[in-house]
């Protein structure tokens, strides 16, 4: 019995399945956007209480001292108490900044990883996420096509007629513009 040369071959792998095999590189242990969001939240909190917090926090030598500093600045605080060891480690870093706002940003970005990643990696993740957000495209300017009473027909210039300068009424513009 002879075989047909152009017989249909059976597929070894279906086209609609997904690979269960992990991709290259180390497995991801944290979500970068969550770390960056937590760091932004910490920045806001620390900015509000920094004047009351910094003096006892800088004098703290133990985890209990860090917890006491946060309790004195923020009564009934539980968010930072779990990270007392990590906060103490960040405060002892030799690269800890000298100025107020950079201290707040440095501390917030460092502890946002919650100890799952190192403080340095946490700061790197925050910087990468912020750079990614800055690089997204957004509309810089939008214009309208106008027909003016001066007989000009064409695109507007800064929401006005380029020929006579007549402004577009605010009733015609979207509410988010102003």
C-alpha positions as CSV (number, residue, x, y, z in Angstrom):
1,X,0.0,0.0,0.0
2,X,1.4,3.4,-1.0
3,X,1.3,6.5,1.0
4,X,0.0,9.8,-0.4
5,X,2.7,12.4,-0.5
6,X,0.6,15.4,0.4
7,X,-1.3,13.8,3.2
8,X,-2.5,16.2,6.0
9,X,-0.3,16.2,9.0
10,X,-1.7,16.2,12.5
11,X,-1.0,19.2,14.7
12,X,1.3,18.5,17.6
13,X,0.3,21.6,19.5
14,X,-3.1,23.3,19.3
15,X,-3.1,27.0,18.4
16,X,-5.6,28.1,21.1
17,X,-3.8,26.9,24.2
18,X,-1.6,29.0,26.4
19,X,1.8,28.1,27.6
20,X,2.0,27.0,31.2
21,X,5.7,27.4,31.1
22,X,7.1,30.4,33.0
23,X,8.9,33.1,31.0
24,X,12.6,33.9,31.3
25,X,14.0,35.7,34.3
26,X,13.3,35.6,38.0
27,X,9.6,35.2,39.1
28,X,8.0,38.5,40.1
29,X,7.3,38.7,43.8
30,X,5.8,42.2,44.0
31,X,3.5,44.4,41.9
32,X,5.5,47.5,41.0
33,X,2.4,49.8,40.7
34,X,1.3,48.7,44.2
35,X,4.7,49.7,45.7
36,X,4.6,53.0,43.9
37,X,1.1,53.7,45.1
38,X,2.0,52.8,48.6
39,X,5.0,55.1,48.5
40,X,2.9,58.0,47.3
41,X,0.5,57.4,50.1
42,X,3.3,57.3,52.6
43,X,4.7,60.5,51.2
44,X,1.5,62.3,51.9
45,X,1.1,61.0,55.4
46,X,4.7,61.7,56.3
47,X,4.6,65.2,54.9
48,X,1.7,66.0,57.2
49,X,3.3,64.8,60.4
50,X,7.0,65.2,59.7
51,X,7.5,68.2,61.9
52,X,6.2,66.3,65.0
53,X,7.7,63.0,63.9
54,X,11.3,63.8,62.9
55,X,12.8,64.8,66.3
56,X,11.7,61.6,68.2
57,X,12.3,59.5,65.1
58,X,15.9,60.7,64.7
59,X,16.6,60.0,68.3
60,X,15.2,56.4,68.1
61,X,17.7,53.6,68.6
62,X,15.4,50.6,68.8
63,X,12.2,49.4,67.1
64,X,10.3,50.4,70.3
65,X,11.6,54.0,69.9
66,X,10.4,54.1,66.3
67,X,7.0,52.8,67.3
68,X,6.9,55.4,70.1
69,X,7.9,58.2,67.7
70,X,5.0,57.3,65.3
71,X,2.5,56.9,68.2
72,X,3.4,60.4,69.4
73,X,3.0,61.9,66.0
74,X,0.0,59.9,64.8
75,X,-2.2,58.6,67.6
76,X,-3.6,55.1,67.1
77,X,-1.3,54.5,64.2
78,X,-0.8,50.9,63.1
79,X,0.4,51.3,59.5
80,X,4.0,52.1,60.2
81,X,4.4,50.1,63.4
82,X,4.7,46.8,61.6
83,X,7.6,48.3,59.6
84,X,9.6,49.6,62.6
85,X,12.6,47.4,62.0
86,X,12.7,48.4,58.3
87,X,12.3,52.1,59.2
88,X,15.2,51.9,61.6
89,X,17.3,50.2,59.0
90,X,16.5,53.0,56.5
91,X,17.3,55.7,59.0
92,X,20.7,54.2,59.7
93,X,21.7,54.1,56.0
94,X,24.7,56.2,55.3
95,X,23.0,57.7,52.2
96,X,20.0,59.0,54.2
97,X,19.4,62.6,53.0
98,X,19.8,65.8,55.0
99,X,16.9,68.0,53.7
100,X,13.3,67.6,54.9
101,X,11.4,66.8,51.6
102,X,14.1,64.4,50.4
103,X,14.1,62.6,53.8
104,X,10.3,62.1,53.5
105,X,10.6,60.9,49.9
106,X,13.5,58.6,50.7
107,X,11.8,57.0,53.7
108,X,8.5,56.6,52.0
109,X,10.0,55.0,48.9
110,X,12.2,52.8,51.0
111,X,9.6,51.3,53.2
112,X,6.9,50.9,50.5
113,X,8.3,47.5,49.6
114,X,7.2,46.3,53.1
115,X,10.5,44.3,53.5
116,X,9.5,41.9,50.7
117,X,12.2,43.7,48.6
118,X,15.2,45.5,49.9
119,X,14.8,49.3,50.6
120,X,17.2,50.1,47.7
121,X,15.1,47.9,45.3
122,X,11.9,49.5,46.6
123,X,13.3,53.0,45.7
124,X,14.3,51.7,42.3
125,X,10.9,50.3,41.6
126,X,9.2,53.6,42.6
127,X,11.6,55.6,40.3
128,X,10.9,53.2,37.4
129,X,7.1,53.5,37.9
130,X,7.2,57.3,38.0
131,X,9.3,57.4,34.9
132,X,6.8,55.1,33.1
133,X,4.0,57.4,34.1
134,X,5.8,60.5,32.9
135,X,6.5,58.9,29.5
136,X,2.8,58.2,28.7
137,X,1.4,60.3,26.0
138,X,-1.3,62.8,26.7
139,X,-3.0,65.7,24.9
140,X,-1.1,68.9,25.2
141,X,-3.6,71.1,23.3
142,X,-6.8,70.8,21.5
143,X,-8.4,73.2,19.1
144,X,-11.8,73.9,17.5
145,X,-12.8,74.6,14.0
146,X,-14.6,77.9,14.1
147,X,-16.8,80.0,11.8
148,X,-16.6,83.5,13.1
149,X,-18.8,86.6,12.4
150,X,-15.7,88.2,10.7
151,X,-16.1,85.5,8.0
152,X,-13.1,83.5,9.1
153,X,-13.5,79.8,8.7
154,X,-10.8,77.5,10.1
155,X,-9.1,76.2,13.2
156,X,-9.2,78.4,16.3
157,X,-6.1,79.7,18.0
158,X,-6.1,79.4,21.8
159,X,-10.0,79.1,21.8
160,X,-10.4,82.3,19.9
161,X,-10.7,83.5,16.3
162,X,-7.1,84.1,15.0
163,X,-8.4,86.9,12.7
164,X,-10.4,89.1,15.0
165,X,-9.6,87.6,18.5
166,X,-13.2,86.8,19.4
167,X,-13.2,84.2,22.2
168,X,-15.2,81.0,22.2
169,X,-17.9,81.2,24.8
170,X,-17.4,79.1,28.0
171,X,-20.8,77.5,27.3
172,X,-19.3,75.9,24.2
173,X,-16.2,74.6,26.0
174,X,-16.1,71.4,28.1
175,X,-16.4,71.9,31.8
176,X,-13.0,70.4,32.5
177,X,-11.2,73.0,30.5
178,X,-11.6,75.8,33.1
